[in-house]
Amino acid sequence: MQDTIILDVINVYKTYKSAGKSLNVLQDINFSIDKGSSIAITGPSGSGKTTLLGLCAGLDKSTSGKVILNNIDLTNLSEDELAAVRNQNIGFIFQNFQLMPTLTALENVMVPLELRREKNIKSVALDLLDKVGLADRSHHYPVQLSGGEQQRVSLARAFSTKPAILFADEPTGNLDGETSVKIEQLLFDLNTQAGTTLVIVTHDLELASKTNRIIKIRNGNIISDEPTEKALKTIV
């Protein structure tokens, strides 16, 4: 694989068994993503977007085909090996937050840093919470936070390790307009300043248009894969 490519998805299928029948969620998916780029994956509900994001991030395994992330073939890795790859390379913003309920906001953000044995983890985590506007909520537990606040904790946690690639599933879906603007800015700042590759699943076409490229999915198939006007203007 070329050094410029951070993610290569090759002939990927995902099939689930349901009531004795096979349900094809993804069919023959092929694309690659360059390092440092920003991509939006769009499509109607049930089209396979979130499933695809999970496969790309090593959270699930395809039925067939390959996912190669940062020159690592995820296909035959064990769960422990996949966890290590995620910790070293990936940030993930979940649509349903996936915060640990017994940990405070601060502790949730600190977890990835602790796993990597980073230094000054408390100050780094506090700084990130401040950037997402939650410095004064750092000692609150998820149950004490609104949906929008939990989403911002999830964002801070995903940013904490300055990942090579950040996957975001509807990152602004639970936020009000003003907060959405701030979070979008943080996402694209991470992309441009840290060189983090950004892959966003979203229904928000305005957000999608701010990326370099839009991949549209319908019924488990890629129906289009085109650069955005923003990308074309950059080329010109």
N, C-alpha and C positions, 0 to 999 in steps of 0.2 A: 504493500500500500504506500502511496505517495506520502512524503513527510508533511505535506500541507493538509492532509485529510485527518480529521480527528474521529469521525464516525462513518463507518461503512456498513450499510444494511443491504444484504445480498439474498435475494430470492426468499424472503421471509414469509412464512405462513403461520397463522395461529388458529388452531381448531379446538373447540371445547366439545365435550360429550354432554348431551342433555336429553334425558328421557330416551336413551338408546340411540339418539340421532346425533350426527355431527353438525356443529354450528361453526361455519367458517367466518371468523371475525376479521382476519387479515389474509389477503391473497397475493402472493408474488410481489411483495414490496421491495423496491430497489431504489436506493438513493445514497449519496454520500454528502458529508458536510465538511467544509473547510474550517481549519482552526481560526478562531477569532470572529467568525461570521455570526449572524443572527437570523434565525429561521422561525417562521410561524407555521404551525400545523392547524388547519381549519377544516370544518366540515360539520354536518348536522349531528345531533345527539345520536349515539349508537353507531356511528360510522367507523369506530375503531381507533380514534385518536389517542385516548388515554391508554388503551392496551398497547399501542405502538410506543408511546412514551415509556411505559414500564419495561418493555423489551429492550429498548435502546439503553436504558439506565441499569440493566442487569437486575431488575426487581422481579422479573419473570423470564421464562425461557420460551423461545419459539418452538412450534411443532416441527418445523424444518427451516432450513436456511441458516444464515450466519449474521451475527452482529459483531463487528470489530470496533472496539473503542480504544482510541489512543494506542493503536497497534497491538491491542490485546484481544484475542478471539475469545468471546464470552461463552461460546457454544457448549463446551464440555467442562467448564469450571464448577467446582463444588460450591455449596452455599457459603462456606467460610472464605473461599477464594474470591467469590463475587463480592462479599462484604468488604474485603480488603481493597478490591479495585474501586468500589464505590467510595470508600473512605479517602482514598488517595487522589481520586480524579473527579468525583461527581458531587454536585449540589442538586437537591431535588426539593421543589416546592409543591406540596401535595394540595389538592383541591379541598380535602377534608382535614388539613393541617398536620395530623399525625404527631401531635405533641404528647409528651409523656405526662400523664395527669398528676403523678406524685412529685413532679419537679416544678419549680418556679420558672417563670419566663427566662430569668437569667441562667438558671441551671440547664434549661432546655438548649439554650444557645451555646452553652459551654461544652455540651456532650461531645460533638465532633472534634473539638479542640483537645479535649481530654484524651480521646481515643488516639489522636495523633501525637500526644505528649508534647503539645506546643507549650510555649512559655507565656507568661502574663495573660493567661486565658480569661481571668475575670475582667481585667481592664479592656481587653479586646471585645468581649461579649457586651460589656456595658456601653462601649462606644457604638457598637452595632445597634443595640436597642435604642440608643439616643438618635441614631440616623433614621430609624423607622418611627421615631416619635413616641417611644415607650420607656424612656429613661425612668419616669416616675411610676412605672408599673412592673419594674424588674422583679420584685419579690412577690408578685401575685401568681397564683396557680391558674392553669388554663380555665378551670371552671369559674374563676372570678373575672375572666376576660370575655369581651364580646367576640363575635365571630371575626370581625375586622381586625381586632387586636390580636387574636390568635394567628390570623393570617400573617400579620406583620412580624410576630415572633418566628413563625415558620420561615419567612423571608430572611430575617437576621441569621437564623441558624444555617440556612443554605449558603449565605454569603460568607460565613465565618472562616471557612478553610480556603477561601479564594480558589474555588474549583476550576479545573481546566475546562469543564463544560457544566452548564447549569440547565436543568430541565425544569420547566415551570408549567404546572397544570392549572389553567385558569387563575393566574396569579393575582388578578385584580377583581375576581368574581365576587368577593365578599366585602369589597371596600366601597366607601362613598367616593364621589367624584374628586374631591380635593385630595384625599389620601391616595387615590388611584394615580393621580398625576405624579405625586411624590415617589410612589413605588416604581412606576414606569421609569422615572428618571434614574432611580437607583439601579434598576436592572440594566439600563443602557449605559450607565456610567461604568458598571462592572464589566460590561462587554467591551467598551472602548478603552478604558483606562487600564484594566487588568488583563485585557486580551482574552477574557473568558468567553467561550462559545456559548451562545444563548439559543435554546430551543424551547419555544412557547406553544402550548396548546391553548387556543382561545376561540371564543365565539365573537370576540370584539374585533371587528374588521379595521377599526381605527388603530388599535394597538398593533394588529398584524401588519398594517401598512408601514409601521415604523421600523420593521425588520428589513433585512436585505432580500428575503426570499419567502414565498408562500407556497407551501405544499398543501393541496386540497385533497381530502379523502372523502369517498362516498362508498357505502356498502363494502368497506374493507379493501377498496382499491384506490390507488393514487389516480386522480382524474386530471390533475394538472400540477406542474412544478415550475414556477416562473419567478424571475427577479421582480422586486417591487419597483415602483417609480423612483423611490429613494435610491435604490441600488443603481438604476440606470442613469440617474443624474450624476452619481458619483463617478461612474465610468466615463461619462461625457466630460 
